[in-house]
Amino acid sequence: MSNILIDQYRFTSGGGGGGIALVNTLTQGSSNGNGFTTSNVNISGANFIVLSISYLDFGTAATVSDSSSNTWNGLTIRSSGSDRSRLYYAYNATCTSTHNFTVTGSGTYASIAVLAFSGVRSASTPFDAESGAVTGSGNNTSQPGSITPASANSLFVTGLKEAKEFPTVSAPFSTVYGTTDDGSNHSGAFIAYEIQTTATARNPTWSWTSTTNPFSMAAVFKAP
């Protein structure tokens, strides 16, 4: 099965409060509406992976695994009709220089947007809190709902399911990573992040031009 590599970056430095640093990113969508395995990506040195997945559920939900058999923890599924969006994370993860991800499910039209980090809490679960919203049809902005991290130096991640346009997200979140809905093979999935130094409430605003039926999500993860 052929797949489409949408975007991939390798970071040799970076980071912020608490020693968390972005290692690499990958975004990819199905080329035929069915499950797929991504191209390899170098995430060696990371210990934490978070991804945003968008898909359609016509009775078969899309699921995620990876080449290192890490344990994937799914946050709340956001849904409207057959549309689905969800954040997944793997902590204390085994990360390699030839890492890949597999999305299963027939007719799910899935896309994923992946971020890999070093320096996230690994001795116990790093998950702090989450929020999410199904904004409804006829909108060109979406907010997941405000979260205040429980501690300083946290990783704040936000995801979006949207249609055929590449969105923006409000400061101080990073560059948006993702892939647009191609209209026939995969949905649109996007992700962005902030590495905080002081615990600060955030309710990121996603924006684009045409009106759609968007979902947005957010989650906070702890530094060591």
C-alpha positions as CSV (number, residue, x, y, z in Angstrom):
1,M,0.0,0.0,0.0
2,S,1.4,3.4,-0.9
3,N,1.2,6.2,1.7
4,I,1.6,9.9,1.6
5,L,4.2,11.6,3.7
6,I,2.8,15.0,4.4
7,D,5.4,16.5,6.6
8,Q,8.5,15.6,8.7
9,Y,11.0,17.6,10.7
10,R,14.0,16.8,12.8
11,F,15.0,19.1,15.7
12,T,18.5,18.9,17.1
13,S,17.9,21.4,19.8
14,G,15.1,23.3,21.4
15,G,12.9,23.1,24.4
16,G,11.7,25.2,27.2
17,G,10.9,25.1,30.9
18,G,11.6,22.0,32.8
19,G,13.9,20.5,30.1
20,I,11.1,19.4,27.8
21,A,12.2,19.6,24.1
22,L,10.6,18.8,20.8
23,V,12.6,16.0,19.0
24,N,10.7,15.5,15.8
25,T,7.3,15.6,14.1
26,L,5.5,13.5,11.5
27,T,2.1,14.0,9.8
28,Q,0.5,11.6,7.4
29,G,-2.9,10.5,6.0
30,S,-4.3,7.5,4.3
31,S,-3.9,7.3,0.5
32,N,-7.0,5.1,0.0
33,G,-9.4,5.6,2.9
34,N,-8.1,2.5,4.8
35,G,-5.5,1.8,7.4
36,F,-1.8,2.7,6.7
37,T,1.7,2.6,8.1
38,T,3.6,5.8,8.1
39,S,7.1,6.4,6.7
40,N,9.9,6.1,9.2
41,V,10.8,9.1,11.3
42,N,13.9,9.6,13.6
43,I,12.7,10.2,17.1
44,S,15.7,8.7,19.0
45,G,16.2,10.6,22.2
46,A,12.5,11.2,22.9
47,N,10.7,9.6,25.8
48,F,7.1,10.9,25.1
49,I,4.9,10.8,22.0
50,V,1.6,12.6,21.5
51,L,-0.6,12.5,18.4
52,S,-3.8,13.9,17.1
53,I,-5.9,11.5,15.0
54,S,-8.9,12.4,12.8
55,Y,-11.1,9.7,11.2
56,L,-14.6,8.5,10.3
57,D,-16.3,5.8,12.2
58,F,-18.8,3.8,10.2
59,G,-18.8,1.0,12.7
60,T,-15.0,0.5,12.7
61,A,-12.9,2.8,14.9
62,A,-9.4,3.7,13.9
63,T,-6.7,2.5,16.4
64,V,-3.0,3.4,16.7
65,S,0.1,1.4,17.3
66,D,3.8,1.9,16.6
67,S,6.9,0.0,15.6
68,S,8.2,-0.2,19.2
69,S,5.0,-1.6,20.7
70,N,4.6,1.3,23.1
71,T,1.4,1.5,25.2
72,W,-0.9,4.1,23.8
73,N,-3.3,6.0,26.1
74,G,-6.3,7.5,24.4
75,L,-8.0,10.6,25.8
76,T,-11.7,11.4,25.3
77,I,-13.1,10.8,21.8
78,R,-14.7,13.9,20.3
79,S,-17.5,13.0,17.9
80,S,-20.3,14.3,15.7
81,G,-22.1,11.9,13.5
82,S,-19.4,9.6,12.0
83,D,-16.6,12.2,12.5
84,R,-14.1,11.4,15.3
85,S,-11.0,13.1,16.7
86,R,-8.8,12.1,19.6
87,L,-5.5,12.7,21.3
88,Y,-3.3,9.7,22.1
89,Y,0.0,9.6,24.1
90,A,2.7,7.2,25.0
91,Y,5.0,7.9,27.9
92,N,8.3,6.3,29.0
93,A,8.3,5.4,25.3
94,T,10.9,3.5,23.4
95,C,11.8,5.7,20.5
96,T,14.1,4.8,17.6
97,S,15.7,6.4,14.5
98,T,13.4,4.4,12.2
99,H,10.2,4.8,14.0
100,N,6.8,4.4,12.3
101,F,3.1,4.4,13.3
102,T,0.2,2.2,12.1
103,V,-3.4,3.2,11.9
104,T,-5.8,0.3,11.5
105,G,-9.4,0.4,10.3
106,S,-11.2,-0.1,7.0
107,G,-12.9,3.0,5.6
108,T,-11.8,5.3,8.4
109,Y,-10.2,8.0,6.2
110,A,-7.7,8.7,8.9
111,S,-4.9,11.2,9.4
112,I,-2.4,11.6,12.2
113,A,-0.2,14.5,13.4
114,V,2.6,13.3,15.7
115,L,5.0,15.2,18.1
116,A,7.8,13.4,19.9
117,F,9.4,15.1,23.0
118,S,12.2,14.5,25.5
119,G,12.1,15.5,29.1
120,V,8.4,14.6,29.9
121,R,7.7,12.8,33.1
122,S,8.3,9.1,32.7
123,A,8.4,7.6,36.2
124,S,4.6,7.8,36.6
125,T,1.8,8.9,34.2
126,P,2.5,12.5,32.9
127,F,-1.2,13.2,32.2
128,D,-2.6,16.2,34.0
129,A,-5.8,17.4,32.4
130,E,-7.8,17.6,29.1
131,S,-10.5,19.6,27.4
132,G,-12.4,19.4,24.2
133,A,-15.3,20.8,22.2
134,V,-17.3,19.9,19.1
135,T,-17.9,23.4,17.8
136,G,-20.7,22.5,15.3
137,S,-21.4,23.3,11.7
138,G,-21.0,26.7,10.2
139,N,-17.9,27.8,12.2
140,N,-14.4,28.9,11.2
141,T,-13.0,29.0,14.8
142,S,-12.8,26.5,17.6
143,Q,-11.7,26.5,21.2
144,P,-11.3,23.3,23.3
145,G,-11.9,24.9,26.7
146,S,-9.5,26.4,29.2
147,I,-7.0,24.3,31.2
148,T,-4.8,25.5,34.0
149,P,-1.8,23.2,34.5
150,A,-1.3,21.8,38.0
151,S,2.4,22.6,37.9
152,A,5.0,24.7,36.2
153,N,7.1,23.5,33.3
154,S,4.3,21.6,31.7
155,L,3.7,20.6,28.1
156,F,0.4,22.0,26.7
157,V,-0.8,20.3,23.5
158,T,-3.8,21.2,21.3
159,G,-5.3,19.3,18.4
160,L,-7.9,20.0,15.7
161,K,-10.1,18.1,13.2
162,E,-10.9,20.4,10.3
163,A,-11.6,20.2,6.6
164,K,-9.6,21.4,3.5
165,E,-7.7,24.5,4.8
166,F,-4.6,24.7,6.9
167,P,-5.5,26.5,10.1
168,T,-3.7,28.9,12.5
169,V,-3.6,28.7,16.3
170,S,-3.3,31.6,18.8
171,A,0.0,32.5,20.4
172,P,1.9,31.3,22.3
173,F,1.4,28.0,20.6
174,S,4.0,26.7,18.1
175,T,3.9,26.2,14.4
176,V,0.9,24.1,13.4
177,Y,1.8,20.6,12.2
178,G,-0.8,18.5,10.2
179,T,-2.4,17.6,7.0
180,T,-5.6,18.9,5.4
181,D,-8.6,16.8,4.3
182,D,-7.9,15.8,0.7
183,G,-11.6,15.3,0.0
184,S,-11.4,11.6,-0.9
185,N,-8.8,9.6,1.1
186,H,-8.2,11.2,4.5
187,S,-9.5,13.7,7.1
188,G,-7.7,16.7,8.3
189,A,-5.7,16.4,11.5
190,F,-3.6,19.1,13.2
191,I,-1.5,19.6,16.3
192,A,0.4,22.4,18.1
193,Y,2.1,22.8,21.4
194,E,3.5,25.2,24.1
195,I,6.2,24.4,26.6
196,Q,5.3,26.5,29.6
197,T,7.6,27.8,32.4
198,T,4.9,29.1,34.7
199,A,1.6,27.3,35.0
200,T,-0.8,29.5,33.0
201,A,-4.4,28.9,31.9
202,R,-4.8,28.5,28.1
203,N,-7.8,28.1,25.8
204,P,-6.2,28.1,22.4
205,T,-8.1,29.5,19.4
206,W,-8.0,27.7,16.1
207,S,-8.9,29.7,13.0
208,W,-9.4,29.2,9.3
209,T,-11.4,30.7,6.4
210,S,-14.3,28.5,5.3
211,T,-17.0,27.4,7.7
212,T,-16.9,23.7,8.7
213,N,-17.8,21.3,11.5
214,P,-14.7,21.4,13.6
215,F,-13.5,19.6,16.7
216,S,-10.7,20.9,19.0
217,M,-8.9,19.3,21.9
218,A,-6.3,20.2,24.5
219,A,-4.2,18.3,27.1
220,V,-1.5,19.0,29.6
221,F,1.4,16.8,30.5
222,K,3.9,17.1,33.4
223,A,7.6,17.7,33.3
224,P,9.8,15.5,35.5
